[in-house]
Amino acid sequence: MIDAHHHLWDLQAVHYPWLMAKGVDRFFGNPTPIQRDYLIEEFQKDARRMGFVASVHIQVGAEDAWAEAKWIQDVTDANPDWPMAQVVFCDLTATDLDNQLDRFQTLQTVRGVRQIIGRAPDEDMVTGTNNLLQSEAFKSGLAEVGRRGLSFDLQLIPELMEATAKVLAMVPETQIALCHAGSPHDRSEAGLTKWAKQLESLSTMRQVKCKLSGLGMFKHDWKIEDFRPIIETCLDQFGATRCMFGSNFPVDSLYSDYEKLFTAHHGIIEPDLHADIFHNTAAQFYGL
């Protein structure tokens, strides 16, 4: 099996400003318990016990995106028994975008780029990242990513899905991985109904795959049945061949251990869909 969405960090090797901020609660909770090194050995121990044999590392807000990418390449080189692809951060509006992408593509683990469009409504009002959807440079950057055979990991909130679909229609060659099932932050019945409708604007686009990941970020005291309507909606709309599992560890370790998280997903998903969701989709999408 492949874990298609997780993070690692060595606080001596790479600086993460958001992670080291003190006394700042985030939409995903209080980060204090994860303000420590989270290395490949700890991740592998949990993942291997559940049957995982490879993974995809997703950029996680390093001050220096190249330093993070190079460190992940070094970690992968030092652990040849654990295949790991990575998705790096790159500002697609940058004037030197070509040079940045050229540099990233010297690393054999690099498969894609992530530039977050939306995290949570309150935080987005401060960061202004939603405005990327109006940027012509961003659209051009998305097209360039696709031309290079790279994918784009899309993180946003449901309110942005329809506008994002219009942008993605302009770059049909760029393959998209929707992070965290589109971040359904309103877990009320009405909120999930609205999210499911908004999700259709992306699920009808064949270039978009969906990650069943990060489902605890907006429901910290979750129970297994809290995940069921989200997972089942994603499967109904995308199908198993366009869905993949990601642990979002160590962020989701704030709410449960790895075994509990995996078991929740594994139990909800029908056994005949396991091969696609826990391996095949990620293997094909990220070239693992």
Phi, psi and omega per residue, in radians:
M1 nan 2.729 -3.124
I2 -2.135 2.213 2.999
D3 -1.518 1.935 -2.969
A4 -1.543 0.085 -3.140
H5 -2.811 1.782 3.051
H6 -2.634 3.021 -3.140
H7 -2.248 2.777 2.970
L8 -2.386 2.663 2.973
W9 -2.714 2.468 3.022
D10 -2.066 1.908 -2.995
L11 -1.239 -0.203 3.036
Q12 -1.553 -0.433 -3.070
A13 -1.588 -0.622 -3.053
V14 -2.411 2.473 -3.129
H15 -1.734 2.287 3.115
Y16 -2.115 1.695 -3.063
P17 -0.983 -0.759 -3.096
W18 -1.130 -0.619 -3.074
L19 -1.270 -0.577 -3.057
M20 -1.624 -0.021 3.092
A21 -1.136 2.353 -3.095
K22 -1.736 2.462 3.052
G23 1.189 0.433 -3.121
V24 -2.030 1.906 3.051
D25 -1.385 2.460 -3.123
R26 -2.020 3.006 -3.141
F27 -1.045 -0.484 -3.140
F28 -1.568 0.002 3.089
G29 2.097 -2.925 3.116
N30 -1.483 2.064 -3.047
P31 -1.366 -0.011 -3.038
T32 -0.856 -0.806 -3.098
P33 -1.114 -0.350 -3.135
I34 -1.882 0.229 3.078
Q35 -1.468 1.066 -3.111
R36 -2.716 2.918 3.092
D37 -1.049 2.415 2.993
Y38 -2.263 1.784 -2.955
L39 -1.869 2.953 -3.047
I40 -1.036 -0.585 -3.103
E41 -1.123 -0.739 3.131
E42 -1.195 -0.757 3.121
F43 -1.093 -0.823 -3.118
Q44 -1.050 -0.699 -3.107
K45 -0.995 -0.819 3.127
D46 -1.222 -0.816 -3.048
A47 -1.168 -0.752 -3.139
R48 -1.077 -0.652 -3.117
R49 -1.072 -0.502 3.124
M50 -1.583 -0.111 3.091
G51 1.850 0.175 3.120
F52 -1.426 2.563 -3.086
V53 -2.289 -0.032 -3.118
A54 -2.825 2.945 -3.075
S55 -2.806 3.013 3.098
V56 -2.179 2.086 3.104
H57 -1.549 2.283 -3.138
I58 -1.924 2.341 3.140
Q59 -0.901 2.647 -2.986
V60 -2.510 0.788 2.952
G61 1.344 0.626 3.073
A62 -1.220 2.606 3.074
E63 -1.090 -0.623 -3.126
D64 -2.133 1.820 -3.057
A65 -1.113 -0.614 3.118
W66 -1.162 -0.719 3.132
A67 -1.060 -0.718 3.107
E68 -1.119 -0.828 -3.102
A69 -1.097 -0.727 -3.141
K70 -1.166 -0.672 3.111
W71 -1.110 -0.760 3.119
I72 -1.106 -0.675 3.068
Q73 -1.067 -0.746 3.130
D74 -1.113 -0.714 3.114
V75 -1.081 -0.751 -3.138
T76 -1.139 -0.753 3.124
D77 -1.071 -0.572 -3.109
A78 -1.437 -0.133 -3.117
N79 -2.285 1.156 -3.063
P80 -1.104 -0.291 3.117
D81 -1.455 -0.002 3.127
W82 -2.246 1.609 3.103
P83 -1.058 2.264 -3.136
M84 -2.478 2.108 3.004
A85 -1.594 2.890 3.084
Q86 -2.454 2.627 3.046
V87 -1.986 2.157 -3.017
V88 -1.791 2.823 2.985
F89 -1.508 2.371 2.989
C90 -2.638 2.300 3.095
D91 -1.332 1.864 -3.072
L92 -1.224 -0.130 3.084
T93 -1.651 -0.020 -3.065
A94 -1.155 2.504 -3.139
T95 -1.226 -0.394 3.117
D96 -1.847 0.582 -3.067
L97 -0.966 -0.790 -3.114
D98 -1.013 -0.773 -3.137
N99 -1.130 -0.697 3.122
Q100 -1.114 -0.793 -3.135
L101 -1.166 -0.654 3.066
D102 -0.981 -0.775 -3.103
R103 -1.162 -0.811 3.130
F104 -1.048 -0.644 -3.075
Q105 -1.340 0.003 2.958
T106 -1.354 -0.237 3.117
L107 -1.623 2.160 -3.016
Q108 -1.207 -0.287 -3.124
T109 -1.463 -0.244 -3.009
V110 -1.306 2.170 3.129
R111 -2.070 -0.380 -3.062
G112 -2.873 -3.077 -3.079
V113 -2.239 2.539 2.948
R114 -2.252 2.270 2.967
Q115 -2.327 1.938 -2.972
I116 -1.217 2.242 3.103
I117 -1.583 -0.688 -3.129
G118 -2.633 2.383 3.116
R119 -1.890 -0.957 -3.125
A120 -2.822 2.590 -3.033
P121 -0.893 -0.859 -3.091
D122 -1.122 -0.753 -3.134
E123 -1.208 -0.631 -3.130
D124 -1.124 -0.532 3.109
M125 -1.120 -0.466 -3.135
V126 -1.537 -0.785 -3.043
T127 -1.335 -0.564 -3.117
G128 1.294 0.237 -3.084
T129 -1.175 -0.349 3.086
N130 -0.998 -0.469 -3.074
N131 -1.170 -0.219 3.087
L132 -1.000 -0.537 -3.097
L133 -1.155 -0.347 3.110
Q134 -1.679 0.005 -3.049
S135 -1.559 2.138 3.080
E136 -1.162 -0.592 3.111
A137 -1.121 -0.680 3.110
F138 -1.107 -0.770 3.116
K139 -1.073 -0.736 3.107
S140 -1.113 -0.688 3.115
G141 -1.129 -0.708 3.082
L142 -1.044 -0.719 3.129
A143 -1.130 -0.710 3.140
E144 -1.127 -0.693 3.082
V145 -0.982 -0.818 3.129
G146 -1.133 -0.697 3.136
R147 -1.064 -0.543 -3.119
R148 -1.486 -0.010 -3.125
G149 1.389 0.270 3.072
L150 -1.634 2.746 3.081
S151 -1.802 3.024 3.113
F152 -2.247 2.156 3.041
D153 -1.518 2.074 -3.013
L154 -1.784 1.979 3.037
Q155 -2.004 2.178 -3.088
L156 -2.787 3.090 3.076
I157 -1.881 2.797 -3.039
P158 -0.973 -0.590 -3.108
E159 -1.075 -0.299 -3.101
L160 -1.767 -0.029 -2.988
M161 -1.121 -0.781 -3.090
E162 -1.138 -0.724 3.107
A163 -1.160 -0.649 3.131
T164 -1.165 -0.678 3.127
A165 -1.028 -0.656 3.114
K166 -1.136 -0.640 3.090
V167 -1.205 -0.773 -3.113
L168 -1.138 -0.522 3.104
A169 -1.094 -0.380 3.124
M170 -1.440 -0.227 -3.086
V171 -2.284 1.069 -3.021
P172 -1.101 -0.344 -3.135
E173 -1.383 -0.293 -3.086
T174 -1.478 2.081 -3.131
Q175 -1.421 2.368 -2.985
I176 -2.080 2.353 2.983
A177 -1.972 1.970 3.127
L178 -1.354 2.007 -3.101
C179 -1.331 2.501 2.931
H180 0.983 0.620 3.109
A181 0.971 0.425 3.131
G182 1.434 0.294 3.042
S183 0.901 1.090 3.072
P184 -1.220 1.610 -2.997
H185 -1.434 -0.410 3.083
D186 -1.644 1.846 -3.046
R187 -1.640 0.190 3.020
S188 -1.225 2.852 3.119
E189 -1.007 -0.756 3.134
A190 -1.160 -0.667 -3.137
G191 -1.139 -0.722 3.134
L192 -1.226 -0.593 3.081
T193 -1.117 -0.740 3.138
K194 -1.180 -0.755 3.092
W195 -1.010 -0.770 -3.117
A196 -1.063 -0.679 3.112
K197 -1.193 -0.749 3.130
Q198 -1.145 -0.601 -3.128
L199 -1.072 -0.511 -3.109
E200 -1.030 -0.509 -3.135
S201 -1.129 -0.459 3.102
L202 -1.712 -0.653 -3.067
S203 -1.180 -0.394 3.102
T204 -1.373 -0.113 3.140
M205 -1.672 2.058 -3.033
R206 -1.138 -0.348 -3.129
Q207 -1.333 -0.166 -3.048
V208 -1.778 2.206 2.969
K209 -1.851 2.876 -3.047
C210 -2.212 2.288 3.069
K211 -1.667 2.206 2.993
L212 -1.518 1.478 -3.013
S213 -2.599 2.794 3.025
G214 1.075 0.437 -3.042
L215 -1.309 -0.204 3.095
G216 -1.521 -0.182 -3.017
M217 -1.146 -0.478 3.131
F218 -1.940 0.155 3.092
K219 -2.609 1.423 -2.951
H220 -1.203 -0.545 3.136
D221 -1.719 0.733 -2.983
W222 -1.157 2.666 2.956
K223 -2.082 2.838 -3.043
I224 -0.937 -0.739 -3.079
E225 -1.177 -0.303 3.068
D226 -1.159 -0.494 -3.124
F227 -1.451 -0.419 -2.990
R228 -0.981 -0.891 -3.097
P229 -1.114 -0.531 3.128
I230 -1.251 -0.883 -3.135
I231 -1.084 -0.776 -3.111
E232 -1.152 -0.638 3.089
T233 -1.133 -0.760 3.125
C234 -1.084 -0.714 3.126
L235 -1.182 -0.671 3.109
D236 -1.100 -0.715 -3.040
Q237 -1.484 -0.704 -3.076
F238 -1.697 -0.561 -2.993
G239 1.455 2.740 -3.054
A240 -1.110 -0.552 -3.092
T241 -1.290 -0.086 3.091
R242 -2.125 0.302 3.085
C243 -2.153 2.587 3.101
M244 -2.557 2.603 -3.118
F245 -1.522 2.435 2.994
G246 -2.455 2.408 -3.075
S247 -1.382 -0.454 -3.017
N248 0.999 0.469 3.058
F249 -1.354 2.589 0.082
P250 -1.554 0.059 -3.124
V251 -1.030 -0.828 -3.129
D252 -1.279 -0.080 3.018
S253 -1.250 -0.184 3.055
L254 -1.169 -0.335 -3.030
Y255 -2.063 -0.330 -3.119
S256 -2.902 2.964 3.009
D257 -1.522 3.002 -3.041
Y258 -1.112 -0.744 -3.113
E259 -1.072 -0.774 -3.137
K260 -1.100 -0.737 -3.122
L261 -1.129 -0.854 3.131
F262 -1.066 -0.799 -3.105
T263 -1.065 -0.632 3.113
A264 -1.080 -0.853 3.123
H265 -1.139 -0.810 -3.076
H266 -1.064 -0.637 -3.118
G267 -1.307 -0.561 3.139
I268 -1.306 -0.646 -3.060
I269 -1.419 2.310 -3.134
E270 -1.061 2.442 -3.066
P271 -0.936 -0.615 -3.101
D272 -1.267 -0.103 3.103
L273 -1.791 -0.112 -3.041
H274 -1.041 -0.745 -3.056
A275 -1.029 -0.750 -3.138
D276 -1.212 -0.872 -2.989
I277 -1.267 -0.599 -3.092
F278 -1.737 0.003 3.100
H279 -2.626 -1.113 -2.871
N280 -1.054 -0.790 -3.091
T281 -1.083 -0.817 3.140
A282 -1.169 -0.692 3.137
A283 -1.050 -0.751 -3.132
Q284 -1.268 -0.771 -3.036
F285 -1.187 -0.720 -3.062
Y286 -1.799 0.099 3.072
G287 1.119 0.794 3.122
L288 -1.881 nan nan
